[in-house]
Amino acid sequence: MEISDTVREKLRITLFVATNAQATFGPNRYALEIGKSGIAKAHVVNLTPGRVFGSTDPVAAESFALALLKDTIKSVPFLPKLFQCLLLFSNRNVLELEKIPVKDNPYIRPCNDHKIGQIA
């Protein structure tokens, strides 16, 4: 989000196309990667129908993407959630993502000093 302040005047729109959402172990596909495979594969949610959203305000687009991810995480079955909790119990960011309001997220909050625009 800090980069968005730098390039804000050069952007016309931030556009997202979402058909799948990785709901555990992000941003990596595995909790522990070993070459092209790994241990504890991430749970991926198929978004049917897919989502397309964008905004002229990159902070608004990122905020909506985070809200969509938070909502998607709610649909993760019990066992993948439990496995992620057991493997990442000491990582406070992973454990609290669902609990932190979007506007207070540490990656978005520094950019909230300007008015967030509309989502298209």
Contacts in CASP RR format, 6 or more apart in sequence:
PFRMAT RR
TARGET T0000
AUTHOR 0000-0000-0000
METHOD contacts of the structure
MODEL  1
MEISDTVREKLRITLFVATNAQATFGPNRYALEIGKSGIAKAHVVNLTPG
RVFGSTDPVAAESFALALLKDTIKSVPFLPKLFQCLLLFSNRNVLELEKI
PVKDNPYIRPCNDHKIGQIA
1 58 0 8 1.000
1 59 0 8 1.000
1 62 0 8 1.000
1 107 0 8 1.000
1 108 0 8 1.000
1 110 0 8 1.000
1 111 0 8 1.000
2 110 0 8 1.000
2 111 0 8 1.000
4 11 0 8 1.000
4 14 0 8 1.000
4 58 0 8 1.000
4 59 0 8 1.000
4 62 0 8 1.000
4 111 0 8 1.000
5 111 0 8 1.000
8 58 0 8 1.000
11 56 0 8 1.000
11 58 0 8 1.000
12 56 0 8 1.000
13 54 0 8 1.000
13 55 0 8 1.000
13 56 0 8 1.000
13 120 0 8 1.000
14 54 0 8 1.000
14 55 0 8 1.000
14 56 0 8 1.000
14 57 0 8 1.000
14 58 0 8 1.000
14 61 0 8 1.000
14 62 0 8 1.000
15 52 0 8 1.000
15 53 0 8 1.000
15 54 0 8 1.000
15 61 0 8 1.000
16 51 0 8 1.000
16 52 0 8 1.000
16 53 0 8 1.000
16 54 0 8 1.000
16 61 0 8 1.000
16 64 0 8 1.000
16 65 0 8 1.000
17 50 0 8 1.000
17 51 0 8 1.000
17 52 0 8 1.000
18 47 0 8 1.000
18 50 0 8 1.000
18 51 0 8 1.000
18 52 0 8 1.000
18 53 0 8 1.000
18 65 0 8 1.000
18 68 0 8 1.000
19 46 0 8 1.000
19 47 0 8 1.000
19 50 0 8 1.000
19 51 0 8 1.000
20 44 0 8 1.000
20 45 0 8 1.000
20 46 0 8 1.000
20 47 0 8 1.000
21 44 0 8 1.000
21 45 0 8 1.000
21 47 0 8 1.000
21 68 0 8 1.000
21 69 0 8 1.000
21 72 0 8 1.000
22 29 0 8 1.000
22 42 0 8 1.000
22 43 0 8 1.000
22 44 0 8 1.000
22 45 0 8 1.000
23 42 0 8 1.000
23 43 0 8 1.000
23 44 0 8 1.000
23 45 0 8 1.000
23 69 0 8 1.000
23 72 0 8 1.000
23 73 0 8 1.000
23 75 0 8 1.000
23 76 0 8 1.000
23 80 0 8 1.000
24 42 0 8 1.000
24 43 0 8 1.000
24 76 0 8 1.000
24 80 0 8 1.000
24 81 0 8 1.000
24 83 0 8 1.000
24 84 0 8 1.000
25 31 0 8 1.000
25 40 0 8 1.000
25 41 0 8 1.000
25 42 0 8 1.000
25 43 0 8 1.000
25 84 0 8 1.000
25 87 0 8 1.000
25 88 0 8 1.000
26 42 0 8 1.000
28 42 0 8 1.000
29 38 0 8 1.000
29 41 0 8 1.000
29 42 0 8 1.000
30 37 0 8 1.000
30 38 0 8 1.000
30 39 0 8 1.000
30 40 0 8 1.000
30 41 0 8 1.000
30 42 0 8 1.000
31 39 0 8 1.000
31 40 0 8 1.000
31 42 0 8 1.000
31 84 0 8 1.000
31 87 0 8 1.000
31 88 0 8 1.000
32 38 0 8 1.000
32 39 0 8 1.000
32 40 0 8 1.000
40 83 0 8 1.000
40 84 0 8 1.000
40 87 0 8 1.000
43 76 0 8 1.000
43 77 0 8 1.000
43 80 0 8 1.000
43 84 0 8 1.000
45 72 0 8 1.000
45 75 0 8 1.000
45 76 0 8 1.000
47 72 0 8 1.000
51 68 0 8 1.000
53 61 0 8 1.000
53 64 0 8 1.000
53 65 0 8 1.000
53 68 0 8 1.000
53 119 0 8 1.000
53 120 0 8 1.000
54 61 0 8 1.000
54 64 0 8 1.000
54 119 0 8 1.000
54 120 0 8 1.000
55 61 0 8 1.000
55 64 0 8 1.000
55 117 0 8 1.000
55 118 0 8 1.000
55 119 0 8 1.000
55 120 0 8 1.000
56 117 0 8 1.000
56 118 0 8 1.000
56 120 0 8 1.000
57 116 0 8 1.000
57 117 0 8 1.000
57 118 0 8 1.000
59 108 0 8 1.000
59 111 0 8 1.000
59 112 0 8 1.000
59 114 0 8 1.000
59 116 0 8 1.000
59 117 0 8 1.000
60 116 0 8 1.000
60 117 0 8 1.000
60 118 0 8 1.000
60 119 0 8 1.000
61 119 0 8 1.000
62 107 0 8 1.000
62 108 0 8 1.000
63 102 0 8 1.000
63 103 0 8 1.000
63 108 0 8 1.000
63 116 0 8 1.000
64 119 0 8 1.000
66 102 0 8 1.000
66 105 0 8 1.000
66 108 0 8 1.000
67 102 0 8 1.000
69 97 0 8 1.000
70 97 0 8 1.000
70 98 0 8 1.000
70 102 0 8 1.000
73 97 0 8 1.000
73 98 0 8 1.000
74 98 0 8 1.000
84 94 0 8 1.000
85 95 0 8 1.000
88 94 0 8 1.000
88 95 0 8 1.000
89 95 0 8 1.000
93 106 0 8 1.000
100 106 0 8 1.000
102 108 0 8 1.000
103 109 0 8 1.000
103 112 0 8 1.000
END
